């Protein structure tokens, strides 16, 4: 039974959900619900996972996700790591002593999705996941273990770590974007190469057979590679020249801008959160692959 009520129509601020159900990974859950949702309709849900030494709150405040949610009418879910689980607040893709901690955190995130579906008007066919750094690595794990939950995923500056002998799902798998700054010395570009090869293999694609678009979006710093199969683009790789271990943002009030300057962001005239939402299909409420 869905439990959302008339108060949903007025929106709810970014807030923590303390008791969301099964939580073997001992994660925290935050969510953001924009104003003006119609409880008779269903809306997209986007999971945003933070990186090491960051938090759900920092991602929400600095990257402009809430502004986009207000404009485009989708909901946000932020899994949040505790210092008690990891000394640098990274999801335990690498730092766990074994696969147990990682798999427990994955189960906790699935529990958060279940809570959102029960309490809010989530469209189960339009659930998406993205993450920065360790959050991107955890997003990769979620897409490998639970592909049936997600319509698409975007991995930003994500380490390519995977636990040994991790059993991935049989699929089918959602569309994937791998995003990398070419000047990243924290998570160097070879990690994006590994992730691209990983997903190309899963999709049955040749990682060397792609359509490159240089000067993508009329931006000389951007290069896009698209990988197609039977006319469908299943995998894309976006490289950002001169970008380090940072989130590309363009502060501003227009629809395709947002966020604010911080130590882990950079303005290259390209607002990455908007582009990710475009890749997800949320900007047009349909699947849309950026290709120009």
N, C-alpha and C positions, 0 to 999 in steps of 0.2 A: 504493500500500500504506500502510495506516495504521500509524504508528509508536508510538502511545501504548502504555504498558505498565502492569503492576500498580502501579507507583509512583504512577500517576495517582490511584488510589483513595485515597491518603493526602493528596492535594492538593499543590500547589506554591505557594510564596510569590510575591508580586509580584516579577517579575524581568525583566531585559532579555534579548531575543533578538538576538544580535549578527549572525548570518548567517541571514537569513530568505529569501534568494533575491534576485530582481530588485529593485534599489533605485536607480533613476536619480535620484530626488528626494533621495537622501542623508538620509532620515529615520531616526530611531531607533524601535525597536519594543519595547514592554513588554506583558506579559500577566499575567493573574491567573487561576489555576485553583483553584476551591474544592475542599475535601476531600470525599470520599465519592461521587465520580462513578463510575458503572458503565460500564465500557468497552464493554458490549454495547448501551448506549442512546445516544441522540443528544440534545444539549443546545443551548440558545440561545447565541448569541455576540452581545455588545453592544460596539460600538466607541464609545469616548469620546474626543473630541478637545478639547484644551485651547485656551485663548485666549492673547492676547498677554501676554508677561511671566509666563506661567504655565508649567506643565510637566505631563507625564503623572503624575509622582509627587505633585504638589500636588493634582491632581484626584482621584487615588486615595485619598490620605490625608484630604482635607478634606470630600469630598462623600458619603462613606459607600457608594460603589459596591461595595467589597469585602464589606462587611457584608451588603448585599442579595444579592450573588452567593453568599455562604455560605448564606444562608437559603433562597434560591429555586433554587439550583443552575443557574447559568448562568456562562459564561466571559466574561472581559473582555479587550479588546484596546485598547491605548492607543498610537496613533501619536504621535510626539514630534518636535517641530521642534528644529533645531540653531541656535545663534547664528550659525554660519557661513553658514547659508542665509538668515537674516533677523535684523536687529539687535534686533528686539523679540520674537523667537521666534514670530512669527505665521506661519501657513501662507500661502503666497504667492498668495492670491486677489487682493489689490490691489497688493502691494508688488513683485511680480515685474516685470521690465522688459518681458516679453511673456508669452504664454500658455505658453511652453515649460516654465518652472519649475513652474507650477501643474500642468500635465498630467503632468510627471514625478513630482511628489509624489503625484498621484492613482494613477499606476501603482504607486508604492511601496506605497501603502495596499492596493491590490488584491493585491500580492505578500504582504503580511502576512496577509490573509484566506486566501490559498492555503496559506500555512504552517500556519495554525491548522487548516484543514480536513484537512491531511495528517497532522498530528501529534497532534491531539486529537479527541474524539468530537463534532464540531460538526454540528448539524443544518443543512444548507445552506438549508433552507426557513425558518429562524428566525434570520436575521442582521439586526441592527438597528444604527442609527447615530445618535448624538447629539453635540452639541458646543456649547460656550459661546463667544460672541463670535467671534473669528476661526475658532475650531474649529467653530462653527455655520455660518459662511460656507463653510468647507471641506466640511462635511457636506452643505450644499446642493449644492455642485459634484459631490460623489460621487453624490448621488441623481439629478442631472441626467445625468451621464455614464455611470453604471453602475447604473441602476435595477434591473436583473435580479438584483443581488446582495442586495438589501435588502427586507425585509418591511415596514418602517416606519422613519420618521426623525423626529427632534425637534430643532428649531433654536432655540437659546436665545440671546436678545440678539444675534442674528446680523446682521452687516452684509449688505446686499443686493447687494454688489458682484459683478459677473460680468465676465470679460474680454470685450472686444468681439469679436463674431463667433464666440463659442464655440458649437460645434455640439453640441446636446444629443441624447440618444438618442431613439429613436422611442417608447419605452415598451413595455408598460404600466409605470406608475409606482406605487410603494407609497404607503400612507397617510402623511400629513404632519401634524405639529403645529408651529405657529409660536408661540413663547413670548416674551413681552416684558414688561419692567418699565416702567411708565408714567412713572417718574421718572428713567429712564436718560438721562444727558446725554453718555455716551460713544458709545453707539449709540442715537440717539433713536428713538422709536416709528415714525417714518415708514419706517424700514427694514423693520419688521415689516409695515407696510402694503404695501410693494412686494413682499415675499416672499409675502404672502397673495394679492395680485393675480396674481403669477407662477404660483403653484400652482393658483389658481382657473382661470386661462386654460388651463393644461396639462390640467386635469381636465374642462374644458368647463363650468365653474360660473360663476354670477354672483356676483362678490365682494360685492355688496350684498344678496344673498339668503341670509340665515343665521338660525339659531335662537339667540338670545342667552339665556344663563343667568347672571343676576346673583346675587350672593351664593352663588357656586358652592362646593360642599362646605361650605355653611354658613359661608363665610368672606367677610366684606364686602369684602375687598380683591380678590377674584377674580371675573373675568367670563370666561365661555366662549362662544365662537361655534362652531357646528358647521355644516358645509357638506355637504349630502347630494346624492346622485344615484342615482336608481333604488333608493331605500331604503338605500343604503350611505353611511356617513359617510367621506368621502375626505380631508377637510381640517378641522382644528380650529385655532382661535386662542385662546390663553390669555393674558389681560392681568392683570398684577399691580399694583395701585395702591400707590403710595408705595415701590415697589421700584426701585432704581437699577440700575447695571451689576453685578448680583450674582446669586449662586445662592441660591435659597430653600431652606433646610434647617430641620429640627427635630431637634436632637441628642437622642439617647435610645437605649434598648436594645430597644424594642419593634420589631416587624417593619416597621412603616411609618415608622420614624424612623431617623436616622443622621446622619453627618457631624459636623463640629465648627466652632465659630465661627472665622472668619478675616476678613481685610480685604475679601474679595470675596463674603462670604456674609451672609445676613440671615435672621432667624427671624420669620416672619409666621404661624406655626402651620400651615404647609403645606410638606411635604417633597417638593420637586420631583423628585428622582431616583425616589422611590417612584411618584409620579404618572406619570412617563415610562414606567416599567416596566409600570404598569397599562395605559397607552395601547398599549404594545407587545404586551400580552397575556401577558407573562411571569408576572405574579402569579397568574394562573389557568391558565397554560399553554394559553391560547386567546386569540384576538383579543377585546379588551374595550375599548370606548370609554367613558371616564368621562363620565357625563351627569347627575350629581346632586351 
